[in-house]
């Protein structure tokens, strides 16, 4: 099995905010997740801000391939993430994934402007090169293997899909566990 190879980028922007970009190059993991999204989406999810077919909100939380991606994100944030895990022992580095779902966009599908309130962060994994994510921070051109992480309060949207080719995205909302609350108990 190939290990996940990542390219990592982190930037500070106004308000203060940041985004993180990582590139996953493990085609086996990406292809497995894409197949799982396609098998498990349902059209009935169009009542959300995502006007496309979706899986259940927590569909990937315990998925073996998804766990590899979340683990790799955690490792990269620990070593490159602008103090994400500041004042924490290395064995405490972890993220708490609350929701993780897949989206299948077809021609005419879109995601209306929204934020992921109630979560510290949201991450999107892209499986193709045909989308622009428009955020309060900037516009991001997506590509296969891009894992983009934004603060949960950042509003973003995706314009209507103009082409016939299917687009796959895996999204997850997460927080950094609150260790000081554990210490108080």
URUR-V715582 format. One record per residue. N is the residue number from 1. SS is DSSP state (H for helix, E for strand, C for the rest). PHI is phi in whole degrees, -180 to 180 (999 if undefined). BURIAL is I if it has 24 or more other ideal C-beta (glycine too) atoms within 12 Angstrom, else O. Layout:
((N/SS/PHI/BURIAL) (N/SS/PHI/BURIAL))
//
This chain:
((1/C/999/O) (2/C/-75/O) (3/C/-83/O) (4/C/-80/I) (5/C/-98/O) (6/C/-129/I) (7/C/-110/O) (8/E/-120/I) (9/E/-140/O) (10/E/-141/I) (11/E/-138/O) (12/E/-94/O) (13/E/-133/O) (14/C/-65/O) (15/C/105/O) (16/C/-70/O) (17/E/-144/I) (18/E/-156/I) (19/E/-139/I) (20/E/-125/I) (21/E/-121/I) (22/E/-134/I) (23/E/-116/I) (24/C/-95/I) (25/C/-115/O) (26/C/-88/I) (27/H/-63/O) (28/H/-62/O) (29/H/-64/I) (30/H/-62/I) (31/H/-65/O) (32/H/-60/I) (33/H/-66/I) (34/H/-61/I) (35/H/-62/O) (36/H/-65/I) (37/H/-63/I) (38/H/-58/I) (39/H/-71/O) (40/H/-117/I) (41/C/-80/I) (42/E/-138/O) (43/H/-68/O) (44/H/-67/O) (45/H/-81/I) (46/H/-69/O) (47/H/-81/O) (48/C/-91/I) (49/C/-67/O) (50/E/-89/I) (51/E/-98/I) (52/C/-158/I) (53/E/-73/I) (54/E/-135/I) (55/C/-85/I) (56/C/-64/O) (57/C/-61/I) (58/C/-115/O) (59/C/-55/I) (60/C/-100/I) (61/C/-51/I) (62/C/-112/O) (63/C/-69/I) (64/H/-58/O) (65/H/-70/I) (66/H/-64/I) (67/H/-59/O) (68/H/-60/I) (69/H/-70/I) (70/H/-63/I) (71/H/-66/O) (72/H/-64/I) (73/H/-60/I) (74/H/-59/I) (75/H/-62/I) (76/H/-68/I) (77/H/-65/I) (78/H/-63/I) (79/H/-101/O) (80/H/-131/I) (81/C/-100/I) (82/C/54/O) (83/C/76/O) (84/C/-52/I) (85/C/-111/I) (86/C/-57/O) (87/C/62/O) (88/C/-118/O) (89/C/-69/O) (90/H/-56/O) (91/H/-75/O) (92/H/-96/O) (93/C/-65/I) (94/C/-162/I) (95/C/-118/I) (96/E/-111/O) (97/E/-78/I) (98/E/-97/I) (99/E/-138/I) (100/E/-152/I) (101/E/-142/I) (102/E/-106/I) (103/E/-130/I) (104/E/-120/I) (105/E/-95/I) (106/C/-120/O) (107/C/-52/O) (108/C/93/O) (109/C/-78/I) (110/E/-156/I) (111/E/-125/I) (112/E/-78/O) (113/E/-57/O) (114/E/-164/I) (115/C/-132/I) (116/C/-107/I) (117/C/-60/O) (118/C/93/O) (119/C/-124/I) (120/C/-68/I) (121/E/-142/I) (122/E/-133/I) (123/E/-127/I) (124/E/-126/I) (125/E/-106/I) (126/E/-105/I) (127/C/-116/I) (128/C/-153/I) (129/C/-106/O) (130/C/-115/I) (131/C/-141/I) (132/E/-123/I) (133/E/-94/I) (134/E/-97/O) (135/E/-124/I) (136/C/-65/O) (137/C/-82/I) (138/C/-178/O) (139/E/-96/O) (140/E/-116/I) (141/E/-82/O) (142/C/-91/I) (143/C/-155/I) (144/C/-58/I) (145/C/92/I) (146/E/-69/I) (147/E/-116/I) (148/E/-108/I) (149/E/-118/I) (150/E/-129/I) (151/E/-61/I) (152/C/-61/I) (153/C/-82/O) (154/C/-75/I) (155/C/-76/O) (156/E/-156/I) (157/E/-157/O) (158/E/-131/I) (159/C/-65/O) (160/C/-57/O) (161/C/-71/I) (162/C/-98/O) (163/C/-106/O) (164/C/-78/O) (165/C/-62/O) (166/C/-70/I) (167/E/-119/I) (168/E/-115/I) (169/E/-142/I) (170/E/-118/I) (171/E/-118/I) (172/E/-145/I) (173/E/-100/I) (174/E/-152/I) (175/E/-133/I) (176/C/-92/I) (177/C/-56/O) (178/C/-89/O) (179/H/-69/O) (180/H/-69/O) (181/H/-69/O) (182/H/-64/O) (183/H/-67/O) (184/H/-73/O) (185/C/-86/O))
//
